[in-house]
Amino acid sequence: MERLVRRLVAAHMPAHSIDSVVLLGEGVDNVTYEVNGELIVRFRKEPDPARRATAVMAEAHLLWAVADISPVAVPVPLFAVAEEGCLAYFTLPGVPLLEVSAPVHRESIARRLGEFLAALHAAPVERMAELVEVDDPPPADWLREATEAYAGVRPTVPAAHRRSVEAFLAVPPPIDGYAAAFSHNDLGIEHVLVDAATGAVTGVVDWSDAAIADPASDFGLLLRDLGPDALDAALGGYGSDPAGFRERAAFYARCTVLEDLAYGLDNSRDAYVDKSLAGLEWLFPA
């Protein structure tokens, strides 16, 4: 595979000398290599050639479209090779906010992300619907998944929060009357890159779940991971606070914090467990 990486980079970036090729990792969907510590070359593992080619080109077109509208850096494909399921782009500066242990200015980060979401949500839905699917399930589906997650994590949830969690899961809220918008749809702090020294947002990654969805769901993940003050700051950056927005954001935050806690426990990801337990304090106060 290293030979293939070298061949593709040489063919599509002939002026780019290749000093090193390192396997970064292999997941369910992709195998990823890093060239010269700066260039990501990723291969989809889909075995069907036609589906693999379609998927990689769809992702490339999505990232190119997002780069045109986003005020925050995103991965921009340098080349895509459909028949190989290959996508290449330069790494973005910064580290995932999830990995930053030093104190950061959550409100300034959230305000910048609010500006970012304002640009995304203003994108013409008709145009973006050509690039992504609609992902806008009813509240009952969200609650069902959250209830299933809670069943597995209940022993880990501090007793002081359980009554609040169980009361929430018992009553589906009326969520309707909103316009769906183009959404990142997975804007957890693991996908927000920041400068560890300054806290400045340097990029947003992982667009695999991007969809036409309730725009409040993006804000729900900011509330989940960064807290109520950050939600206020994000809405300030967004430039508006539509009716019902905060209520829907809180609903999505409460559902997904239980799912994130389950993910952290099931996969031994302590950072996910820690951020989820912290979020219970403001999402399900004792």
Solvent accessible surface area in square Angstrom, and as a share of the most:
residue,aa,sasa,rsa
1,M,113,0.50
2,E,80,0.36
3,R,213,0.78
4,L,32,0.16
5,V,0,0.00
6,R,87,0.32
7,R,137,0.50
8,L,6,0.03
9,V,0,0.00
10,A,55,0.43
11,A,71,0.55
12,H,87,0.39
13,M,32,0.14
14,P,113,0.71
15,A,109,0.84
16,H,38,0.17
17,S,80,0.52
18,I,39,0.20
19,D,117,0.61
20,S,44,0.28
21,V,20,0.11
22,V,78,0.45
23,L,100,0.50
24,L,94,0.47
25,G,32,0.30
26,E,113,0.51
27,G,43,0.41
28,V,139,0.80
29,D,85,0.44
30,N,33,0.17
31,V,18,0.11
32,T,26,0.15
33,Y,23,0.09
34,E,37,0.17
35,V,0,0.00
36,N,40,0.20
37,G,52,0.50
38,E,70,0.31
39,L,0,0.00
40,I,15,0.07
41,V,0,0.00
42,R,37,0.13
43,F,8,0.03
44,R,60,0.22
45,K,85,0.36
46,E,46,0.21
47,P,114,0.72
48,D,56,0.29
49,P,86,0.54
50,A,71,0.55
51,R,161,0.59
52,R,45,0.16
53,A,24,0.19
54,T,93,0.54
55,A,32,0.25
56,V,1,0.00
57,M,56,0.25
58,A,47,0.37
59,E,27,0.12
60,A,0,0.00
61,H,92,0.41
62,L,10,0.05
63,L,5,0.03
64,W,90,0.32
65,A,6,0.05
66,V,0,0.00
67,A,36,0.28
68,D,113,0.59
69,I,43,0.22
70,S,20,0.13
71,P,56,0.35
72,V,10,0.06
73,A,50,0.39
74,V,5,0.03
75,P,11,0.07
76,V,68,0.39
77,P,7,0.04
78,L,74,0.37
79,F,15,0.06
80,A,24,0.18
81,V,10,0.06
82,A,27,0.21
83,E,122,0.55
84,E,53,0.24
85,G,0,0.00
86,C,0,0.00
87,L,1,0.00
88,A,0,0.00
89,Y,28,0.10
90,F,82,0.34
91,T,53,0.31
92,L,40,0.20
93,P,89,0.56
94,G,37,0.36
95,V,59,0.34
96,P,34,0.21
97,L,9,0.05
98,L,27,0.13
99,E,124,0.56
100,V,26,0.15
101,S,117,0.76
102,A,55,0.43
103,P,136,0.86
104,V,36,0.21
105,H,131,0.59
106,R,94,0.34
107,E,80,0.36
108,S,67,0.43
109,I,1,0.01
110,A,0,0.00
111,R,118,0.43
112,R,86,0.31
113,L,0,0.00
114,G,0,0.00
115,E,63,0.28
116,F,0,0.00
117,L,0,0.00
118,A,31,0.24
119,A,29,0.22
120,L,0,0.00
121,H,21,0.10
122,A,80,0.62
123,A,6,0.05
124,P,76,0.48
125,V,53,0.31
126,E,133,0.60
127,R,97,0.35
128,M,0,0.00
129,A,48,0.37
130,E,144,0.65
131,L,54,0.27
132,V,17,0.10
133,E,140,0.63
134,V,104,0.60
135,D,65,0.34
136,D,55,0.29
137,P,46,0.29
138,P,74,0.46
139,P,27,0.17
140,A,61,0.48
141,D,41,0.21
142,W,52,0.18
143,L,12,0.06
144,R,125,0.46
145,E,86,0.39
146,A,0,0.00
147,T,63,0.36
148,E,111,0.50
149,A,14,0.11
150,Y,13,0.05
151,A,79,0.61
152,G,61,0.58
153,V,2,0.01
154,R,101,0.37
155,P,108,0.68
156,T,50,0.29
157,V,0,0.00
158,P,60,0.38
159,A,75,0.58
160,A,64,0.49
161,H,8,0.03
162,R,56,0.20
163,R,208,0.76
164,S,36,0.23
165,V,0,0.00
166,E,69,0.31
167,A,61,0.47
168,F,31,0.13
169,L,25,0.13
170,A,75,0.58
171,V,102,0.59
172,P,83,0.52
173,P,38,0.24
174,P,127,0.80
175,I,27,0.13
176,D,114,0.59
177,G,86,0.83
178,Y,61,0.23
179,A,84,0.65
180,A,34,0.26
181,A,8,0.06
182,F,0,0.00
183,S,0,0.00
184,H,0,0.00
185,N,34,0.17
186,D,36,0.19
187,L,0,0.00
188,G,0,0.00
189,I,13,0.07
190,E,26,0.12
191,H,23,0.10
192,V,0,0.00
193,L,15,0.07
194,V,0,0.00
195,D,53,0.28
196,A,57,0.44
197,A,97,0.75
198,T,90,0.52
199,G,6,0.05
200,A,54,0.42
201,V,24,0.14
202,T,29,0.17
203,G,0,0.00
204,V,0,0.00
205,V,35,0.20
206,D,59,0.31
207,W,11,0.04
208,S,87,0.56
209,D,68,0.35
210,A,10,0.08
211,A,3,0.03
212,I,5,0.03
213,A,3,0.03
214,D,3,0.02
215,P,11,0.07
216,A,0,0.00
217,S,9,0.06
218,D,0,0.00
219,F,0,0.00
220,G,0,0.00
221,L,14,0.07
222,L,1,0.00
223,L,12,0.06
224,R,11,0.04
225,D,6,0.03
226,L,9,0.05
227,G,3,0.03
228,P,68,0.43
229,D,91,0.47
230,A,0,0.00
231,L,10,0.05
232,D,70,0.36
233,A,18,0.14
234,A,0,0.00
235,L,7,0.04
236,G,35,0.34
237,G,13,0.12
238,Y,35,0.13
239,G,66,0.63
240,S,55,0.35
241,D,73,0.38
242,P,56,0.35
243,A,102,0.79
244,G,32,0.31
245,F,5,0.02
246,R,92,0.34
247,E,119,0.53
248,R,21,0.08
249,A,0,0.00
250,A,17,0.13
251,F,5,0.02
252,Y,7,0.03
253,A,0,0.00
254,R,75,0.27
255,C,0,0.00
256,T,13,0.08
257,V,1,0.00
258,L,0,0.00
259,E,53,0.24
260,D,19,0.10
261,L,0,0.00
262,A,19,0.15
263,Y,92,0.35
264,G,0,0.00
265,L,68,0.34
266,D,117,0.61
267,N,75,0.39
268,S,96,0.62
269,R,106,0.39
270,D,102,0.53
271,A,44,0.34
272,Y,18,0.07
273,V,20,0.11
274,D,89,0.46
275,K,22,0.09
276,S,2,0.01
277,L,54,0.27
278,A,47,0.36
279,G,0,0.00
280,L,1,0.00
281,E,105,0.47
282,W,71,0.25
283,L,4,0.02
284,F,2,0.01
285,P,78,0.49
286,A,106,0.82
